[in-house]
Amino acid sequence: MTSLRKLGSSDLEVFPLALGGNVFGWTADEAATFAVLDAYTAAGGNFVDTADAYSAWADGNSGGESETLIGNWLRARGNRDDVVIATKVSQHPDFQGLTAANIKAAADASLRRLGTDRIDLYYTHFDKPEVPVEEIVGALDALVKAGKVRHISASNISAERLRASLEFSDREGLARYVALQPHYNLVSRDTYEGELQDLVAATGLAAVPYFALASGFLTGKYRPGATVDSARAQGAGKHLETERGQKVLAALDEIARAHDSEIATVALAWLAAQPTVVAPIASARTVEQLPALLGVAGLELTEGEIGRLTEASA
């Protein structure tokens, strides 16, 4: 049984790989979504990450499709108490922004779609600097006091705004962020490392990185001359054109061979070994894609291997 990890200062204990729900209702229909969620939880997974905006960008969608499918699955399986559900506010087409009124309305809409009475981890999806942190934290605190949210977190926020939010919570005795969801992976390190990472470490937050596999680039399937059938192929493929991308792939190939492991597993293991990181987020649209992600729970890289990847990705 894989050991669960404590999420910052919260009472949540989570599997070391968070299952991303961005594909549910987009490239994975209900049957595929149920199959992936069943396989993930059967392997010991308990941490599902979604957002109210997933997947408003897809033709015919209006936002909330992922939450709805997850809610249907929770109801069908009767396992709500066994799963940590994280979702986000600020980007749904009908619930844009982080005003107090919008946060309350968006949370209620998410709860309805998820078919549950509480959200375990509620993120501000993208910070809105025009809204005072006092208003945002106050609205989130009200949701915690009402029992609708267990813990609050932030994503896509500056170190300055995160610090101000934490200081306000501490000063007023209000709910306090327990985690940060940054954009962070082997080919995107400056999006987190530095001031933001230092602040997370100093304040006892947990990091739960998104784009952990760089939209699929770090699975190793993107190679010169290869054609990849993926909705995210254009974005992922651009890393092939960089020296860093090529160096990272070479290092991943070498270490994956040494462990008889998937390249994606090694990329996730590097991330999971970084200071403050509790659980990288990665998504699977098919059950066949899951083993490479789940493998992070059992792969421990040596200090030398971590250093080799760190050097290659510098």
C-alpha positions as YAML, in Angstrom:
chain: A
units: angstrom
residues:
- id: 1
  name: MET
  ca: [0.00, 0.00, 0.00]
- id: 2
  name: THR
  ca: [1.47, 3.33, -1.06]
- id: 3
  name: SER
  ca: [2.01, 5.78, 1.78]
- id: 4
  name: LEU
  ca: [-0.19, 8.83, 1.61]
- id: 5
  name: ARG
  ca: [1.37, 12.27, 2.03]
- id: 6
  name: LYS
  ca: [0.15, 15.00, 4.35]
- id: 7
  name: LEU
  ca: [-0.99, 18.07, 2.44]
- id: 8
  name: GLY
  ca: [0.70, 21.02, 4.13]
- id: 9
  name: SER
  ca: [-0.89, 22.02, 7.42]
- id: 10
  name: SER
  ca: [-4.25, 20.45, 6.51]
- id: 11
  name: ASP
  ca: [-5.70, 17.19, 7.80]
- id: 12
  name: LEU
  ca: [-5.80, 15.83, 4.23]
- id: 13
  name: GLU
  ca: [-3.64, 12.85, 3.32]
- id: 14
  name: VAL
  ca: [-3.21, 12.32, -0.40]
- id: 15
  name: PHE
  ca: [-1.74, 9.88, -2.88]
- id: 16
  name: PRO
  ca: [1.58, 11.13, -4.35]
- id: 17
  name: LEU
  ca: [-0.02, 11.54, -7.78]
- id: 18
  name: ALA
  ca: [-3.08, 13.79, -8.17]
- id: 19
  name: LEU
  ca: [-5.30, 12.73, -11.07]
- id: 20
  name: GLY
  ca: [-6.04, 15.70, -13.32]
- id: 21
  name: GLY
  ca: [-9.65, 16.09, -14.39]
- id: 22
  name: ASN
  ca: [-9.08, 18.51, -17.26]
- id: 23
  name: VAL
  ca: [-9.63, 15.75, -19.85]
- id: 24
  name: PHE
  ca: [-12.95, 14.57, -18.39]
- id: 25
  name: GLY
  ca: [-15.73, 15.77, -20.66]
- id: 26
  name: TRP
  ca: [-13.17, 16.90, -23.23]
- id: 27
  name: THR
  ca: [-11.03, 14.08, -24.66]
- id: 28
  name: ALA
  ca: [-12.51, 11.50, -22.27]
- id: 29
  name: ASP
  ca: [-16.27, 10.83, -22.39]
- id: 30
  name: GLU
  ca: [-18.25, 9.50, -19.43]
- id: 31
  name: ALA
  ca: [-17.36, 5.84, -20.01]
- id: 32
  name: ALA
  ca: [-13.64, 6.66, -20.33]
- id: 33
  name: THR
  ca: [-13.80, 8.98, -17.31]
- id: 34
  name: PHE
  ca: [-15.38, 6.29, -15.14]
- id: 35
  name: ALA
  ca: [-12.81, 3.72, -16.31]
- id: 36
  name: VAL
  ca: [-9.85, 6.02, -15.51]
- id: 37
  name: LEU
  ca: [-11.24, 6.99, -12.11]
- id: 38
  name: ASP
  ca: [-11.96, 3.33, -11.27]
- id: 39
  name: ALA
  ca: [-8.43, 2.27, -12.21]
- id: 40
  name: TYR
  ca: [-6.81, 5.18, -10.35]
- id: 41
  name: THR
  ca: [-8.67, 4.51, -7.10]
- id: 42
  name: ALA
  ca: [-8.19, 0.73, -7.43]
- id: 43
  name: ALA
  ca: [-4.43, 1.41, -7.43]
- id: 44
  name: GLY
  ca: [-4.71, 3.39, -4.18]
- id: 45
  name: GLY
  ca: [-5.23, 6.87, -5.65]
- id: 46
  name: ASN
  ca: [-7.47, 9.24, -3.71]
- id: 47
  name: PHE
  ca: [-6.71, 12.77, -4.98]
- id: 48
  name: VAL
  ca: [-8.75, 14.11, -7.93]
- id: 49
  name: ASP
  ca: [-8.12, 17.63, -9.24]
- id: 50
  name: THR
  ca: [-10.60, 19.53, -11.39]
- id: 51
  name: ALA
  ca: [-11.96, 23.06, -11.94]
- id: 52
  name: ASP
  ca: [-15.32, 24.62, -12.62]
- id: 53
  name: ALA
  ca: [-14.05, 25.85, -16.01]
- id: 54
  name: TYR
  ca: [-13.12, 22.37, -17.32]
- id: 55
  name: SER
  ca: [-13.73, 22.13, -20.22]
- id: 56
  name: ALA
  ca: [-15.37, 25.31, -21.46]
- id: 57
  name: TRP
  ca: [-12.82, 25.57, -24.29]
- id: 58
  name: ALA
  ca: [-14.10, 22.46, -26.09]
- id: 59
  name: ASP
  ca: [-16.69, 22.76, -28.85]
- id: 60
  name: GLY
  ca: [-20.19, 22.36, -27.46]
- id: 61
  name: ASN
  ca: [-19.10, 22.67, -23.84]
- id: 62
  name: SER
  ca: [-20.03, 25.47, -21.45]
- id: 63
  name: GLY
  ca: [-17.82, 24.65, -18.43]
- id: 64
  name: GLY
  ca: [-18.43, 22.30, -15.53]
- id: 65
  name: GLU
  ca: [-18.39, 19.12, -17.62]
- id: 66
  name: SER
  ca: [-15.51, 17.61, -15.63]
- id: 67
  name: GLU
  ca: [-17.16, 18.28, -12.28]
- id: 68
  name: THR
  ca: [-20.42, 16.80, -13.55]
- id: 69
  name: LEU
  ca: [-18.74, 13.56, -14.67]
- id: 70
  name: ILE
  ca: [-16.79, 13.26, -11.42]
- id: 71
  name: GLY
  ca: [-20.03, 13.86, -9.51]
- id: 72
  name: ASN
  ca: [-21.81, 11.16, -11.54]
- id: 73
  name: TRP
  ca: [-18.96, 8.74, -10.77]
- id: 74
  name: LEU
  ca: [-18.94, 9.52, -7.02]
- id: 75
  name: ARG
  ca: [-22.68, 8.92, -6.90]
- id: 76
  name: ALA
  ca: [-22.44, 5.68, -8.89]
- id: 77
  name: ARG
  ca: [-19.61, 4.31, -6.74]
- id: 78
  name: GLY
  ca: [-20.81, 5.64, -3.37]
- id: 79
  name: ASN
  ca: [-17.23, 6.47, -2.37]
- id: 80
  name: ARG
  ca: [-17.32, 10.19, -1.65]
- id: 81
  name: ASP
  ca: [-15.62, 9.81, 1.75]
- id: 82
  name: ASP
  ca: [-12.69, 7.93, 0.20]
- id: 83
  name: VAL
  ca: [-11.70, 10.62, -2.32]
- id: 84
  name: VAL
  ca: [-10.13, 14.06, -1.84]
- id: 85
  name: ILE
  ca: [-11.83, 16.37, -4.35]
- id: 86
  name: ALA
  ca: [-10.07, 19.58, -5.38]
- id: 87
  name: THR
  ca: [-11.72, 22.14, -7.63]
- id: 88
  name: LYS
  ca: [-11.21, 25.79, -8.53]
- id: 89
  name: VAL
  ca: [-12.96, 29.15, -8.96]
- id: 90
  name: SER
  ca: [-12.51, 32.22, -11.20]
- id: 91
  name: GLN
  ca: [-12.56, 30.95, -14.80]
- id: 92
  name: HIS
  ca: [-16.02, 29.46, -15.45]
- id: 93
  name: PRO
  ca: [-17.72, 31.51, -18.21]
- id: 94
  name: ASP
  ca: [-20.71, 32.17, -15.93]
- id: 95
  name: PHE
  ca: [-18.65, 32.74, -12.77]
- id: 96
  name: GLN
  ca: [-15.70, 34.89, -13.77]
- id: 97
  name: GLY
  ca: [-13.47, 36.48, -11.15]
- id: 98
  name: LEU
  ca: [-12.87, 36.42, -7.42]
- id: 99
  name: THR
  ca: [-15.35, 38.86, -5.93]
- id: 100
  name: ALA
  ca: [-16.98, 37.60, -2.75]
- id: 101
  name: ALA
  ca: [-20.35, 37.21, -4.48]
- id: 102
  name: ASN
  ca: [-18.85, 35.25, -7.36]
- id: 103
  name: ILE
  ca: [-16.85, 32.93, -5.11]
- id: 104
  name: LYS
  ca: [-20.01, 32.04, -3.17]
- id: 105
  name: ALA
  ca: [-22.10, 31.49, -6.31]
- id: 106
  name: ALA
  ca: [-19.38, 29.49, -8.08]
- id: 107
  name: ALA
  ca: [-18.84, 27.24, -5.06]
- id: 108
  name: ASP
  ca: [-22.55, 26.47, -4.84]
- id: 109
  name: ALA
  ca: [-22.60, 25.63, -8.57]
- id: 110
  name: SER
  ca: [-19.56, 23.34, -8.17]
- id: 111
  name: LEU
  ca: [-21.19, 21.57, -5.23]
- id: 112
  name: ARG
  ca: [-24.32, 20.93, -7.31]
- id: 113
  name: ARG
  ca: [-22.34, 19.51, -10.23]
- id: 114
  name: LEU
  ca: [-20.17, 17.37, -7.96]
- id: 115
  name: GLY
  ca: [-23.27, 16.16, -6.11]
- id: 116
  name: THR
  ca: [-21.60, 16.65, -2.73]
- id: 117
  name: ASP
  ca: [-22.01, 18.80, 0.36]
- id: 118
  name: ARG
  ca: [-18.35, 19.83, 0.61]
- id: 119
  name: ILE
  ca: [-15.24, 20.51, -1.45]
- id: 120
  name: ASP
  ca: [-12.08, 19.17, 0.19]
- id: 121
  name: LEU
  ca: [-9.66, 21.63, -1.41]
- id: 122
  name: TYR
  ca: [-10.87, 24.83, -3.08]
- id: 123
  name: TYR
  ca: [-8.41, 26.82, -5.21]
- id: 124
  name: THR
  ca: [-8.50, 30.32, -6.56]
- id: 125
  name: HIS
  ca: [-7.75, 29.25, -10.15]
- id: 126
  name: PHE
  ca: [-6.17, 32.49, -11.39]
- id: 127
  name: ASP
  ca: [-5.56, 35.38, -9.05]
- id: 128
  name: LYS
  ca: [-7.38, 38.64, -9.83]
- id: 129
  name: PRO
  ca: [-5.11, 41.46, -8.58]
- id: 130
  name: GLU
  ca: [-7.94, 44.00, -8.90]
- id: 131
  name: VAL
  ca: [-9.77, 42.24, -6.03]
- id: 132
  name: PRO
  ca: [-8.30, 42.88, -2.56]
- id: 133
  name: VAL
  ca: [-6.91, 39.77, -0.88]
- id: 134
  name: GLU
  ca: [-9.08, 40.68, 2.12]
- id: 135
  name: GLU
  ca: [-12.23, 40.19, 0.04]
- id: 136
  name: ILE
  ca: [-11.03, 36.90, -1.47]
- id: 137
  name: VAL
  ca: [-9.86, 35.35, 1.80]
- id: 138
  name: GLY
  ca: [-12.96, 36.60, 3.60]
- id: 139
  name: ALA
  ca: [-15.23, 34.92, 1.06]
- id: 140
  name: LEU
  ca: [-13.26, 31.67, 1.21]
- id: 141
  name: ASP
  ca: [-13.33, 31.76, 5.01]
- id: 142
  name: ALA
  ca: [-17.12, 32.09, 4.90]
- id: 143
  name: LEU
  ca: [-17.31, 28.89, 2.81]
- id: 144
  name: VAL
  ca: [-15.13, 27.07, 5.34]
- id: 145
  name: LYS
  ca: [-17.28, 28.30, 8.25]
- id: 146
  name: ALA
  ca: [-20.40, 27.16, 6.37]
- id: 147
  name: GLY
  ca: [-18.93, 23.67, 5.97]
- id: 148
  name: LYS
  ca: [-18.97, 23.87, 2.18]
- id: 149
  name: VAL
  ca: [-15.16, 23.86, 1.87]
- id: 150
  name: ARG
  ca: [-12.66, 22.04, 4.08]
- id: 151
  name: HIS
  ca: [-9.44, 23.76, 3.02]
- id: 152
  name: ILE
  ca: [-8.47, 26.63, 0.72]
- id: 153
  name: SER
  ca: [-5.60, 26.98, -1.72]
- id: 154
  name: ALA
  ca: [-4.26, 29.21, -4.47]
- id: 155
  name: SER
  ca: [-3.01, 28.76, -8.02]
- id: 156
  name: ASN
  ca: [-1.41, 31.13, -10.52]
- id: 157
  name: ILE
  ca: [-0.64, 33.83, -7.97]
- id: 158
  name: SER
  ca: [2.38, 36.07, -7.39]
- id: 159
  name: ALA
  ca: [4.57, 35.67, -4.32]
- id: 160
  name: GLU
  ca: [3.55, 39.17, -3.24]
- id: 161
  name: ARG
  ca: [-0.17, 38.43, -3.34]
- id: 162
  name: LEU
  ca: [0.28, 35.00, -1.75]
- id: 163
  name: ARG
  ca: [2.26, 36.52, 1.11]
- id: 164
  name: ALA
  ca: [-0.36, 39.24, 1.62]
- id: 165
  name: SER
  ca: [-3.13, 36.61, 1.69]
- id: 166
  name: LEU
  ca: [-1.35, 34.49, 4.29]
- id: 167
  name: GLU
  ca: [-0.55, 37.49, 6.45]
- id: 168
  name: PHE
  ca: [-4.19, 38.63, 6.37]
- id: 169
  name: SER
  ca: [-5.41, 35.15, 7.34]
- id: 170
  name: ASP
  ca: [-2.95, 34.99, 10.23]
- id: 171
  name: ARG
  ca: [-3.74, 38.50, 11.42]
- id: 172
  name: GLU
  ca: [-7.52, 38.02, 11.35]
- id: 173
  name: GLY
  ca: [-7.64, 34.37, 12.37]
- id: 174
  name: LEU
  ca: [-9.33, 33.33, 9.12]
- id: 175
  name: ALA
  ca: [-8.98, 30.24, 6.95]
- id: 176
  name: ARG
  ca: [-5.46, 30.05, 5.52]
- id: 177
  name: TYR
  ca: [-4.19, 28.64, 2.25]
- id: 178
  name: VAL
  ca: [-2.70, 25.17, 2.76]
- id: 179
  name: ALA
  ca: [-1.40, 24.58, -0.77]
- id: 180
  name: LEU
  ca: [-0.26, 26.24, -3.96]
- id: 181
  name: GLN
  ca: [-0.80, 24.83, -7.44]
- id: 182
  name: PRO
  ca: [2.05, 26.18, -9.58]
- id: 183
  name: HIS
  ca: [3.03, 25.55, -13.19]
- id: 184
  name: TYR
  ca: [6.15, 23.45, -12.66]
- id: 185
  name: ASN
  ca: [8.00, 20.69, -14.50]
- id: 186
  name: LEU
  ca: [11.41, 19.77, -15.91]
- id: 187
  name: VAL
  ca: [11.08, 22.18, -18.85]
- id: 188
  name: SER
  ca: [9.40, 24.96, -16.85]
- id: 189
  name: ARG
  ca: [11.24, 25.61, -13.62]
- id: 190
  name: ASP
  ca: [11.33, 29.40, -13.42]
- id: 191
  name: THR
  ca: [7.51, 29.40, -13.17]
- id: 192
  name: TYR
  ca: [7.92, 28.21, -9.57]
- id: 193
  name: GLU
  ca: [11.51, 28.05, -8.36]
- id: 194
  name: GLY
  ca: [12.82, 31.13, -6.59]
- id: 195
  name: GLU
  ca: [10.69, 33.53, -4.56]
- id: 196
  name: LEU
  ca: [7.45, 31.54, -4.85]
- id: 197
  name: GLN
  ca: [9.02, 28.22, -3.87]
- id: 198
  name: ASP
  ca: [10.88, 29.89, -1.00]
- id: 199
  name: LEU
  ca: [7.64, 31.39, 0.31]
- id: 200
  name: VAL
  ca: [5.79, 28.06, 0.11]
- id: 201
  name: ALA
  ca: [8.61, 26.41, 2.06]
- id: 202
  name: ALA
  ca: [8.78, 29.15, 4.68]
- id: 203
  name: THR
  ca: [5.03, 29.17, 5.32]
- id: 204
  name: GLY
  ca: [4.45, 25.42, 5.41]
- id: 205
  name: LEU
  ca: [2.34, 25.16, 2.26]
- id: 206
  name: ALA
  ca: [2.26, 22.14, -0.02]
- id: 207
  name: ALA
  ca: [2.97, 22.43, -3.74]
- id: 208
  name: VAL
  ca: [0.74, 20.48, -6.13]
- id: 209
  name: PRO
  ca: [2.22, 21.26, -9.58]
- id: 210
  name: TYR
  ca: [0.13, 21.30, -12.74]
- id: 211
  name: PHE
  ca: [1.47, 20.72, -16.27]
- id: 212
  name: ALA
  ca: [3.70, 18.18, -14.50]
- id: 213
  name: LEU
  ca: [4.35, 16.43, -17.83]
- id: 214
  name: ALA
  ca: [4.45, 19.63, -19.94]
- id: 215
  name: SER
  ca: [1.24, 18.76, -21.83]
- id: 216
  name: GLY
  ca: [2.67, 15.32, -22.64]
- id: 217
  name: PHE
  ca: [6.17, 16.30, -23.77]
- id: 218
  name: LEU
  ca: [7.72, 14.61, -20.73]
- id: 219
  name: THR
  ca: [6.11, 11.27, -21.62]
- id: 220
  name: GLY
  ca: [8.78, 10.92, -24.31]
- id: 221
  name: LYS
  ca: [6.30, 10.40, -27.13]
- id: 222
  name: TYR
  ca: [7.31, 13.63, -28.86]
- id: 223
  name: ARG
  ca: [10.37, 12.91, -30.99]
- id: 224
  name: PRO
  ca: [11.76, 14.37, -34.24]
- id: 225
  name: GLY
  ca: [9.60, 13.14, -37.11]
- id: 226
  name: ALA
  ca: [6.96, 11.59, -34.83]
- id: 227
  name: THR
  ca: [3.28, 12.49, -35.22]
- id: 228
  name: VAL
  ca: [1.28, 12.49, -32.00]
- id: 229
  name: ASP
  ca: [-2.52, 12.29, -31.96]
- id: 230
  name: SER
  ca: [-3.27, 14.65, -29.09]
- id: 231
  name: ALA
  ca: [-5.31, 17.81, -28.59]
- id: 232
  name: ARG
  ca: [-2.22, 19.28, -26.93]
- id: 233
  name: ALA
  ca: [0.39, 18.17, -29.49]
- id: 234
  name: GLN
  ca: [1.20, 21.64, -30.79]
- id: 235
  name: GLY
  ca: [2.04, 23.03, -27.36]
- id: 236
  name: ALA
  ca: [3.99, 19.99, -26.22]
- id: 237
  name: GLY
  ca: [5.94, 19.62, -29.44]
- id: 238
  name: LYS
  ca: [7.53, 23.06, -29.17]
- id: 239
  name: HIS
  ca: [9.89, 21.80, -26.45]
- id: 240
  name: LEU
  ca: [11.62, 19.60, -29.06]
- id: 241
  name: GLU
  ca: [12.98, 22.75, -30.66]
- id: 242
  name: THR
  ca: [14.85, 23.83, -27.52]
- id: 243
  name: GLU
  ca: [18.26, 22.70, -26.29]
- id: 244
  name: ARG
  ca: [16.80, 22.22, -22.81]
- id: 245
  name: GLY
  ca: [14.04, 19.97, -24.14]
- id: 246
  name: GLN
  ca: [16.52, 17.77, -25.98]
- id: 247
  name: LYS
  ca: [18.86, 17.53, -22.95]
- id: 248
  name: VAL
  ca: [15.98, 16.64, -20.65]
- id: 249
  name: LEU
  ca: [14.74, 13.90, -23.00]
- id: 250
  name: ALA
  ca: [18.24, 12.42, -23.21]
- id: 251
  name: ALA
  ca: [18.57, 12.35, -19.41]
- id: 252
  name: LEU
  ca: [15.08, 10.89, -18.99]
- id: 253
  name: ASP
  ca: [15.84, 8.16, -21.56]
- id: 254
  name: GLU
  ca: [19.01, 7.18, -19.71]
- id: 255
  name: ILE
  ca: [17.43, 7.07, -16.24]
- id: 256
  name: ALA
  ca: [14.26, 5.32, -17.44]
- id: 257
  name: ARG
  ca: [16.41, 2.56, -18.97]
- id: 258
  name: ALA
  ca: [18.32, 2.16, -15.69]
- id: 259
  name: HIS
  ca: [15.06, 1.63, -13.78]
- id: 260
  name: ASP
  ca: [13.20, -0.22, -16.55]
- id: 261
  name: SER
  ca: [10.64, 2.51, -16.11]
- id: 262
  name: GLU
  ca: [8.47, 4.76, -18.24]
- id: 263
  name: ILE
  ca: [9.89, 8.18, -19.11]
- id: 264
  name: ALA
  ca: [6.80, 9.89, -17.68]
- id: 265
  name: THR
  ca: [7.32, 8.07, -14.38]
- id: 266
  name: VAL
  ca: [10.87, 9.40, -14.11]
- id: 267
  name: ALA
  ca: [9.77, 12.97, -14.93]
- id: 268
  name: LEU
  ca: [7.12, 12.80, -12.23]
- id: 269
  name: ALA
  ca: [9.55, 11.25, -9.75]
- id: 270
  name: TRP
  ca: [11.96, 14.18, -10.23]
- id: 271
  name: LEU
  ca: [9.10, 16.58, -9.53]
- id: 272
  name: ALA
  ca: [7.87, 14.62, -6.51]
- id: 273
  name: ALA
  ca: [11.41, 14.75, -5.07]
- id: 274
  name: GLN
  ca: [11.59, 18.56, -5.19]
- id: 275
  name: PRO
  ca: [11.31, 20.58, -1.97]
- id: 276
  name: THR
  ca: [7.68, 21.45, -1.03]
- id: 277
  name: VAL
  ca: [6.11, 19.18, -3.71]
- id: 278
  name: VAL
  ca: [3.54, 16.77, -2.25]
- id: 279
  name: ALA
  ca: [1.80, 15.46, -5.37]
- id: 280
  name: PRO
  ca: [2.26, 16.36, -9.03]
- id: 281
  name: ILE
  ca: [-0.91, 16.50, -11.14]
- id: 282
  name: ALA
  ca: [-1.16, 14.46, -14.33]
- id: 283
  name: SER
  ca: [-4.15, 13.41, -16.40]
- id: 284
  name: ALA
  ca: [-5.01, 10.28, -18.35]
- id: 285
  name: ARG
  ca: [-7.72, 10.01, -20.97]
- id: 286
  name: THR
  ca: [-7.40, 6.23, -21.15]
- id: 287
  name: VAL
  ca: [-6.71, 3.50, -18.60]
- id: 288
  name: GLU
  ca: [-3.64, 2.52, -20.66]
- id: 289
  name: GLN
  ca: [-2.01, 5.87, -19.86]
- id: 290
  name: LEU
  ca: [-2.38, 5.42, -16.10]
- id: 291
  name: PRO
  ca: [0.42, 2.97, -15.14]
- id: 292
  name: ALA
  ca: [3.16, 5.41, -16.16]
- id: 293
  name: LEU
  ca: [1.61, 8.04, -13.89]
- id: 294
  name: LEU
  ca: [0.89, 5.75, -10.95]
- id: 295
  name: GLY
  ca: [4.46, 4.47, -11.11]
- id: 296
  name: VAL
  ca: [5.69, 7.65, -9.41]
- id: 297
  name: ALA
  ca: [4.44, 6.22, -6.11]
- id: 298
  name: GLY
  ca: [6.99, 3.42, -6.26]
- id: 299
  name: LEU
  ca: [9.97, 5.04, -7.99]
- id: 300
  name: GLU
  ca: [12.66, 6.66, -5.86]
- id: 301
  name: LEU
  ca: [15.45, 8.28, -7.83]
- id: 302
  name: THR
  ca: [18.99, 8.42, -6.49]
- id: 303
  name: GLU
  ca: [20.54, 11.77, -5.58]
- id: 304
  name: GLY
  ca: [22.74, 11.41, -8.64]
- id: 305
  name: GLU
  ca: [19.76, 10.88, -10.93]
- id: 306
  name: ILE
  ca: [17.90, 13.84, -9.46]
- id: 307
  name: GLY
  ca: [21.05, 15.93, -9.97]
- id: 308
  name: ARG
  ca: [21.43, 14.72, -13.57]
- id: 309
  name: LEU
  ca: [17.88, 15.82, -14.41]
- id: 310
  name: THR
  ca: [18.28, 19.09, -12.53]
- id: 311
  name: GLU
  ca: [21.43, 19.86, -14.53]
- id: 312
  name: ALA
  ca: [19.85, 18.87, -17.86]
- id: 313
  name: SER
  ca: [16.84, 21.09, -17.19]
- id: 314
  name: ALA
  ca: [18.80, 24.15, -16.03]
...
